[in-house]
Amino acid sequence: MRPPRGTLEHLIRTRWRYWYLGLRKALALLQATWIAYSKPIPASCGQLLTQVLLCGALALAAASLTYCWLASSLLYPLGPSAVVATVCGLLAFLGLVLVPPARCLFALSVPTLGTEQGRRLLLSWSTATLTIAVVPNVLANLRAAGQVLRCVTEGSLESLLNTTHWLQTGSQALGPDGQAGSQGLTLQAQGDSAAAFRLHVLRVTQQVLEDFSSLESSARVVALGTQRVVTGLFMLGLLLDSAWYLHCYLTDLRFDNIYATRQLTQRLAEVGATHLTASPPAWLLWAARPRLSQAELLSCLVRLGLFTLLLLAMAVTVALDHVAFLLAQAAVGWARELPAVPVTLTIKYDAKYTVLGFIPFLFNQPPPENPYLSAHNSFQWELRFTAPGCPLLPAQRPHTAALLAAGALQLVACSTVLLETYARRLRHSIAASFFRTQEARRVRHLHARLQRRYDRHRGQPAQPQDASSCS
């Protein structure tokens, strides 16, 4: 039995009101938490407790990420990684609790990942991860293919020498009587020369395999060292970029002061100067509006085109890794399936003679044959195209997890192109929430700048402009 239509609508409205009230409570809780985190001096014991708990959670997360980064990505030993992560966690906790600008700097580093500096960090990490996963794997598969060549060469030479040996044995089995008449069988194997040639070929193939192995080890060491150095430099650059932004925000009123915020709107409404934003300049961005300006959109499209080339290069690298694996797998499988060919050499030698054979020929009769010598010998051996004592190396599968991680980092870096504008706005909002007095001065400066622009368009003399200290 279906409920009445009015009852169903009432139920839907009740559930929607419940979810709406829950969402408002969650947002209010997040806002109160952020206010407590951004307060230089807590106003109550509750804010102090909230601030300490947040700083402890952030320090614990930073220590965990540092440990995973050192032990898993950079492959440092577990013991030193744990010690470094613990020290970093303690220093982060003390800095966040005792130094309010450190809390601001920590918060600024998150949206800074969406800027150009963060994009460089993500790209360097992705490239290093891809290099560590692909280059040694390709070299290992080439080494496996070289091992197949070595085993086949060694097995073929052994089979050739074995065949020569049995042919020589068969010729010697005829004995001196096999030289009867004017025909004979003579085989001679140059054992020393054949062995020297075999050793030379094996030495060359072994040297090639050792070169591949050395190149693979060197590639792993170089890639890992490069990843450690580059990642460390870009992490340092990320923190320095956040510190530079905070310094310029606090010392230069013109730096990144192009946002029409709620504080500016309230100030203009209080002094009755809302006409200043009736026809805003092109450089003025509305912080509360998610829409991108035309210049911002064009810049994003150009950078997305460059990222498309990077994604294509990554796809070619991954394809090369898979092609090397398939070739090595096919070569190893072909070498393992090569059968041993059984060979049987049967020698039948019958010698007969006739006396006055022309007399029966005159009467059209066959001449009588008297047996002189009869030899029947059989020799068996196998032709093996792979040497029994030469182990075949398995083909190395591509590291799917590392490739997916590198691809995910590339996509995140690509998404930062679209999110860079919002990251800059978020960075401004974070700094403004930590330093409200400085933000009020910046709002007054922006108000004066808009007033000068308005007066200039009306033909009135403009006021002198402050000099900037950060560009």
C-alpha positions as CSV (number, residue, x, y, z in Angstrom):
1,M,0.0,0.0,0.0
2,R,1.5,3.3,-1.1
3,P,1.6,6.3,1.3
4,P,-0.4,9.4,0.4
5,R,1.3,12.0,-1.8
6,G,1.2,14.6,1.0
7,T,2.8,12.2,3.4
8,L,5.6,11.4,1.0
9,E,6.4,15.1,0.3
10,H,6.4,15.8,4.0
11,L,8.9,12.9,4.5
12,I,11.2,14.2,1.8
13,R,11.1,17.7,3.2
14,T,11.9,16.4,6.7
15,R,14.9,14.4,5.5
16,W,16.2,17.3,3.4
17,R,15.8,19.6,6.5
18,Y,17.7,17.0,8.6
19,W,20.6,16.8,6.1
20,Y,20.6,20.6,5.7
21,L,20.8,21.2,9.5
22,G,23.5,18.5,9.8
23,L,25.6,20.2,7.1
24,R,25.2,23.6,8.7
25,K,26.4,22.1,12.0
26,A,29.4,20.5,10.4
27,L,30.3,23.7,8.6
28,A,29.9,25.7,11.9
29,L,32.2,23.1,13.6
30,L,34.8,23.4,10.9
31,Q,34.6,27.2,11.1
32,A,35.0,27.2,14.8
33,T,38.0,24.8,14.5
34,W,39.6,27.0,11.9
35,I,39.1,30.1,14.1
36,A,40.7,28.4,17.0
37,Y,43.6,27.2,14.8
38,S,44.3,30.7,13.3
39,K,44.1,32.6,16.6
40,P,47.5,33.8,17.7
41,I,46.4,33.7,21.3
42,P,43.5,31.5,22.3
43,A,40.6,33.3,23.8
44,S,39.4,30.4,26.0
45,C,40.5,27.0,27.3
46,G,38.3,25.3,24.7
47,Q,40.2,27.1,21.9
48,L,43.5,26.3,23.5
49,L,42.6,22.6,23.7
50,T,41.3,22.6,20.2
51,Q,44.5,24.3,19.0
52,V,46.8,21.7,20.8
53,L,44.8,18.8,19.5
54,L,44.9,20.1,15.9
55,C,48.7,20.8,16.1
56,G,49.2,17.3,17.6
57,A,47.2,15.7,14.8
58,L,49.0,17.6,12.1
59,A,52.4,16.8,13.6
60,L,51.5,13.1,13.8
61,A,50.4,13.2,10.1
62,A,53.6,15.0,9.1
63,A,55.7,12.4,11.0
64,S,53.8,9.5,9.4
65,L,54.1,11.0,5.9
66,T,57.8,11.7,6.4
67,Y,58.4,8.1,7.5
68,C,56.5,6.6,4.5
69,W,58.3,9.0,2.2
70,L,61.8,8.1,3.5
71,A,61.3,4.4,3.9
72,S,59.0,3.6,0.9
73,S,59.8,6.2,-1.8
74,L,63.4,7.1,-1.1
75,L,64.3,3.6,0.2
76,Y,66.2,4.7,3.3
77,P,66.7,2.2,6.2
78,L,63.8,1.8,8.5
79,G,65.6,2.7,11.7
80,P,67.0,6.1,10.6
81,S,63.7,6.8,8.8
82,A,61.8,6.3,12.1
83,V,64.3,8.5,14.0
84,V,64.1,11.3,11.4
85,A,60.3,11.1,11.3
86,T,60.0,11.2,15.1
87,V,62.3,14.3,15.3
88,C,60.4,16.0,12.5
89,G,57.1,15.3,14.3
90,L,58.3,16.7,17.6
91,L,59.7,19.8,16.0
92,A,56.5,20.3,14.0
93,F,54.4,20.0,17.1
94,L,56.5,22.5,19.1
95,G,56.6,25.0,16.2
96,L,52.8,24.8,15.5
97,V,51.9,25.2,19.2
98,L,54.4,27.9,20.1
99,V,54.8,29.9,16.9
100,P,51.6,31.3,15.2
101,P,53.4,32.2,11.9
102,A,54.5,28.6,11.7
103,R,50.9,27.5,11.8
104,C,50.2,29.9,9.0
105,L,53.2,28.7,7.1
106,F,52.1,25.1,7.5
107,A,48.6,26.0,6.2
108,L,50.0,28.0,3.3
109,S,52.1,25.0,2.1
110,V,48.9,23.1,1.2
111,P,47.5,25.5,-1.4
112,T,51.1,26.2,-2.5
113,L,51.1,22.7,-3.9
114,G,48.5,24.0,-6.4
115,T,50.9,26.7,-7.6
116,E,53.8,26.4,-10.0
117,Q,56.3,25.5,-7.2
118,G,54.0,22.6,-6.1
119,R,53.5,21.5,-9.7
120,R,57.3,21.3,-10.1
121,L,57.5,19.1,-7.0
122,L,54.8,16.8,-8.3
123,L,56.4,16.5,-11.7
124,S,59.8,15.8,-10.3
125,W,58.5,13.2,-8.0
126,S,56.5,11.6,-10.8
127,T,59.5,11.6,-13.2
128,A,61.8,10.1,-10.6
129,T,59.2,7.4,-9.7
130,L,58.7,6.6,-13.4
131,T,62.5,6.5,-14.0
132,I,63.2,4.2,-11.0
133,A,60.4,1.9,-12.2
134,V,61.0,1.8,-15.9
135,V,64.7,2.2,-16.7
136,P,66.0,-0.7,-14.5
137,N,63.1,-2.9,-15.6
138,V,63.9,-2.3,-19.3
139,L,67.6,-3.1,-18.7
140,A,66.7,-6.2,-16.8
141,N,64.5,-7.4,-19.7
142,L,67.3,-6.6,-22.2
143,R,69.6,-8.6,-19.9
144,A,67.2,-11.6,-20.0
145,A,67.1,-11.4,-23.8
146,G,70.9,-11.3,-23.9
147,Q,71.0,-14.4,-21.6
148,V,68.8,-16.2,-24.2
149,L,71.2,-15.3,-26.9
150,R,74.1,-16.5,-24.8
151,C,72.4,-19.8,-23.9
152,V,71.4,-20.5,-27.5
153,T,74.9,-19.6,-28.8
154,E,76.5,-21.9,-26.2
155,G,74.1,-24.7,-26.8
156,S,74.5,-24.5,-30.6
157,L,78.3,-24.5,-30.3
158,E,78.2,-27.5,-28.0
159,S,75.9,-29.4,-30.4
160,L,78.2,-28.5,-33.3
161,L,81.2,-29.8,-31.5
162,N,79.3,-32.9,-30.4
163,T,78.3,-33.6,-33.9
164,T,81.8,-33.2,-35.2
165,H,83.0,-35.6,-32.4
166,W,80.6,-38.3,-33.4
167,L,81.4,-38.0,-37.1
168,Q,85.0,-38.3,-36.2
169,T,84.3,-41.4,-34.1
170,G,82.3,-42.9,-37.0
171,S,85.1,-42.4,-39.4
172,Q,87.6,-43.9,-36.9
173,A,85.3,-46.9,-36.4
174,L,85.9,-48.0,-40.0
175,G,89.5,-48.6,-39.2
176,P,92.4,-48.7,-41.6
177,D,90.5,-51.2,-43.8
178,G,88.2,-48.4,-44.8
179,Q,90.9,-47.0,-47.1
180,A,90.5,-49.9,-49.5
181,G,90.5,-49.1,-53.1
182,S,90.8,-45.5,-54.2
183,Q,88.0,-44.1,-52.0
184,G,88.2,-43.4,-48.2
185,L,86.4,-41.4,-45.5
186,T,88.5,-38.8,-43.7
187,L,87.2,-36.4,-41.1
188,Q,89.4,-34.3,-38.8
189,A,88.1,-32.0,-36.0
190,Q,90.4,-29.2,-34.9
191,G,89.5,-29.6,-31.2
192,D,91.7,-26.8,-29.9
193,S,90.5,-24.2,-32.4
194,A,86.8,-25.1,-31.8
195,A,87.2,-24.9,-28.1
196,A,89.0,-21.5,-28.3
197,F,86.2,-20.2,-30.6
198,R,83.6,-21.4,-28.1
199,L,85.4,-19.8,-25.2
200,H,85.7,-16.5,-27.1
201,V,82.0,-16.4,-27.9
202,L,81.1,-17.2,-24.3
203,R,83.4,-14.6,-23.0
204,V,81.9,-11.9,-25.3
205,T,78.3,-12.8,-24.3
206,Q,79.3,-12.9,-20.6
207,Q,80.9,-9.4,-21.0
208,V,77.7,-8.1,-22.6
209,L,75.6,-9.5,-19.8
210,E,77.9,-8.0,-17.1
211,D,77.7,-4.6,-18.9
212,F,73.9,-4.7,-18.8
213,S,73.9,-5.7,-15.1
214,S,76.3,-2.9,-14.3
215,L,74.2,-0.4,-16.3
216,E,71.1,-1.6,-14.5
217,S,72.6,-1.2,-11.1
218,S,74.0,2.2,-12.0
219,A,70.7,3.3,-13.3
220,R,69.0,2.3,-10.1
221,V,71.5,4.2,-8.0
222,V,71.5,7.3,-10.1
223,A,67.7,7.4,-10.3
224,L,67.3,6.9,-6.6
225,G,69.9,9.6,-5.8
226,T,68.4,12.0,-8.2
227,Q,65.0,11.5,-6.7
228,R,66.3,12.1,-3.2
229,V,68.1,15.3,-4.1
230,V,65.4,16.7,-6.4
231,T,62.6,15.9,-4.0
232,G,64.5,17.5,-1.1
233,L,65.3,20.6,-3.1
234,F,61.7,21.0,-4.2
235,M,60.3,20.4,-0.7
236,L,62.7,23.1,0.6
237,G,61.6,25.3,-2.3
238,L,57.9,24.7,-1.4
239,L,58.5,25.9,2.2
240,L,60.6,28.9,1.0
241,D,57.9,29.8,-1.4
242,S,55.3,29.8,1.3
243,A,57.6,31.8,3.6
244,W,58.3,34.3,0.8
245,Y,54.5,34.8,0.2
246,L,53.9,35.3,4.0
247,H,56.8,37.8,4.2
248,C,55.5,39.8,1.2
249,Y,52.0,39.7,2.5
250,L,53.1,41.2,5.8
251,T,55.5,43.8,4.4
252,D,54.0,45.0,1.1
253,L,50.4,46.3,0.9
254,R,50.3,45.9,-2.9
255,F,51.5,42.3,-3.0
256,D,48.6,40.0,-4.2
257,N,46.1,42.7,-3.2
258,I,43.8,42.2,-6.2
259,Y,40.8,40.4,-4.6
260,A,37.4,42.0,-3.9
261,T,36.8,40.3,-0.5
262,R,33.9,40.5,1.9
263,Q,35.9,42.9,4.0
264,L,36.3,45.3,1.0
265,T,32.6,45.1,0.2
266,Q,31.6,45.9,3.8
267,R,34.1,48.8,3.9
268,L,32.8,50.3,0.7
269,A,29.2,49.9,1.9
270,E,30.0,51.6,5.2
271,V,31.6,54.7,3.5
272,G,29.1,54.8,0.7
273,A,31.6,54.0,-2.1
274,T,30.0,51.0,-3.7
275,H,30.2,52.8,-7.1
276,L,34.0,52.1,-7.1
277,T,33.2,48.4,-8.0
278,A,30.3,49.1,-10.3
279,S,32.6,48.9,-13.3
280,P,35.6,47.1,-11.7
281,P,39.0,47.0,-13.4
282,A,40.2,43.9,-15.2
283,W,42.8,43.1,-12.5
284,L,40.2,43.0,-9.7
285,L,39.1,39.4,-8.9
286,W,36.1,38.5,-6.9
287,A,37.3,36.1,-4.3
288,A,33.9,34.6,-3.6
289,R,33.1,33.9,-7.3
290,P,34.4,30.6,-8.7
291,R,34.4,31.7,-12.3
292,L,37.7,32.2,-13.9
293,S,38.6,35.4,-15.8
294,Q,39.4,35.2,-19.6
295,A,43.1,35.7,-19.0
296,E,43.2,33.0,-16.3
297,L,41.4,30.6,-18.6
298,L,43.7,31.2,-21.5
299,S,46.8,30.7,-19.3
300,C,45.3,27.4,-18.1
301,L,44.7,26.2,-21.7
302,V,48.3,26.9,-22.7
303,R,49.7,25.0,-19.7
304,L,47.3,22.1,-20.4
305,G,48.8,21.8,-23.9
306,L,52.3,21.5,-22.4
307,F,51.0,18.9,-19.9
308,T,49.5,16.9,-22.8
309,L,53.0,16.5,-24.3
310,L,54.3,15.4,-20.9
311,L,51.5,12.8,-20.7
312,L,52.4,11.6,-24.2
313,A,56.0,11.2,-23.2
314,M,55.0,9.2,-20.1
315,A,52.7,7.0,-22.2
316,V,55.6,6.3,-24.7
317,T,57.9,5.4,-21.7
318,V,55.3,3.0,-20.2
319,A,54.8,1.5,-23.7
320,L,58.5,0.9,-24.0
321,D,58.6,-0.8,-20.7
322,H,55.7,-3.2,-21.7
323,V,57.3,-3.8,-25.2
324,A,60.6,-4.8,-23.6
325,F,58.8,-7.1,-21.2
326,L,56.8,-8.8,-24.0
327,L,59.9,-9.3,-26.1
328,A,61.9,-10.7,-23.2
329,Q,59.0,-13.0,-22.3
330,A,58.7,-14.2,-25.8
331,A,62.4,-14.8,-26.1
332,V,62.6,-16.7,-22.8
333,G,59.5,-18.8,-23.6
334,W,60.9,-19.6,-27.1
335,A,64.3,-20.7,-25.6
336,R,62.6,-22.9,-23.0
337,E,60.4,-24.6,-25.6
338,L,63.3,-25.5,-27.9
339,P,63.3,-29.3,-28.1
340,A,66.3,-31.6,-28.1
341,V,66.6,-33.2,-31.5
342,P,67.7,-36.9,-31.4
343,V,70.2,-37.8,-34.1
344,T,71.1,-41.3,-35.2
345,L,74.1,-41.9,-37.4
346,T,74.2,-45.3,-39.0
347,I,77.3,-46.4,-41.0
348,K,77.0,-49.4,-43.2
349,Y,80.2,-50.3,-45.1
350,D,80.3,-53.4,-47.3
351,A,83.5,-54.1,-49.4
352,K,83.4,-56.8,-52.2
353,Y,85.8,-57.8,-54.9
354,T,85.6,-59.7,-58.2
355,V,88.1,-61.9,-60.1
356,L,88.0,-61.8,-63.9
357,G,84.8,-60.0,-63.9
358,F,84.9,-59.4,-67.7
359,I,84.3,-63.1,-68.6
360,P,80.8,-63.2,-67.1
361,F,80.2,-59.8,-68.7
362,L,80.8,-61.3,-72.2
363,F,78.0,-63.8,-71.5
364,N,75.7,-61.1,-70.2
365,Q,75.9,-62.4,-66.7
366,P,76.6,-60.5,-63.5
367,P,80.1,-61.1,-62.1
368,P,80.3,-63.1,-58.9
369,E,81.2,-60.9,-55.9
370,N,83.2,-62.1,-53.0
371,P,82.8,-60.2,-49.7
372,Y,85.9,-58.6,-48.3
373,L,84.8,-56.3,-45.5
374,S,81.5,-55.5,-43.8
375,A,81.1,-52.9,-41.1
376,H,77.8,-51.8,-39.4
377,N,77.9,-49.1,-36.7
378,S,75.2,-46.9,-35.1
379,F,75.8,-43.7,-33.1
380,Q,73.1,-41.7,-31.2
381,W,73.2,-38.3,-29.7
382,E,71.0,-35.2,-29.2
383,L,71.2,-31.7,-30.6
384,R,70.4,-29.2,-27.8
385,F,70.0,-25.6,-28.8
386,T,70.3,-24.3,-25.3
387,A,73.1,-25.2,-23.0
388,P,72.0,-27.3,-19.9
389,G,74.3,-25.3,-17.6
390,C,73.1,-21.9,-18.7
391,P,70.1,-20.6,-16.6
392,L,67.5,-18.5,-18.4
393,L,66.6,-15.3,-16.6
394,P,62.9,-14.6,-16.1
395,A,61.4,-11.5,-17.8
396,Q,60.6,-8.7,-15.3
397,R,57.0,-7.5,-15.3
398,P,56.4,-3.8,-15.3
399,H,55.8,-2.4,-11.8
400,T,52.1,-1.6,-12.1
401,A,51.9,0.1,-8.7
402,A,54.8,2.5,-9.4
403,L,53.4,3.3,-12.9
404,L,50.0,4.0,-11.5
405,A,51.6,6.2,-8.8
406,A,53.5,8.2,-11.4
407,G,50.4,8.5,-13.5
408,A,48.4,9.7,-10.5
409,L,51.0,12.3,-9.7
410,Q,51.0,13.5,-13.3
411,L,47.2,13.9,-13.3
412,V,47.3,15.7,-9.9
413,A,50.0,18.1,-11.4
414,C,47.8,18.5,-14.4
415,S,44.8,19.4,-12.2
416,T,46.8,22.0,-10.4
417,V,46.8,24.0,-13.7
418,L,43.1,24.5,-13.4
419,L,43.2,24.8,-9.6
420,E,46.1,27.3,-9.5
421,T,43.8,30.3,-9.5
422,Y,41.7,28.9,-6.6
423,A,44.9,27.9,-4.8
424,R,46.1,31.5,-5.0
425,R,42.8,32.8,-3.7
426,L,42.9,30.2,-0.9
427,R,46.4,31.2,0.1
428,H,45.3,34.9,0.3
429,S,42.3,33.8,2.5
430,I,44.5,31.8,4.8
431,A,47.0,34.7,5.4
432,A,44.1,37.1,5.9
433,S,42.5,34.8,8.6
434,F,45.8,34.7,10.5
435,F,46.6,38.4,10.3
436,R,43.4,40.3,10.5
437,T,45.0,43.6,11.3
438,Q,47.3,43.4,8.3
439,E,44.3,42.4,6.1
440,A,42.4,45.5,7.3
441,R,45.4,47.7,6.2
442,R,45.5,45.9,2.9
443,V,41.7,46.5,2.4
444,R,42.2,50.2,3.1
445,H,45.1,50.3,0.6
446,L,42.9,48.6,-2.0
447,H,40.1,51.0,-1.3
448,A,42.4,53.9,-1.9
449,R,43.7,52.4,-5.1
450,L,40.2,52.0,-6.4
451,Q,39.4,55.6,-5.4
452,R,42.5,56.9,-7.3
453,R,41.4,55.0,-10.3
454,Y,37.9,56.4,-10.1
455,D,39.2,59.9,-9.6
456,R,41.6,59.5,-12.6
457,H,38.8,58.5,-14.9
458,R,36.8,61.5,-13.7
459,G,39.7,63.8,-14.5
460,Q,40.6,64.6,-10.8
461,P,44.3,64.6,-9.7
462,A,45.3,61.3,-8.3
463,Q,46.9,60.8,-4.9
464,P,50.6,59.6,-4.7
465,Q,50.9,55.8,-4.7
466,D,52.9,53.8,-2.2
467,A,56.1,52.1,-3.3
468,S,56.1,48.3,-3.3
469,S,58.7,46.1,-1.8
470,C,57.7,42.8,-3.3
471,S,57.0,42.1,-7.0
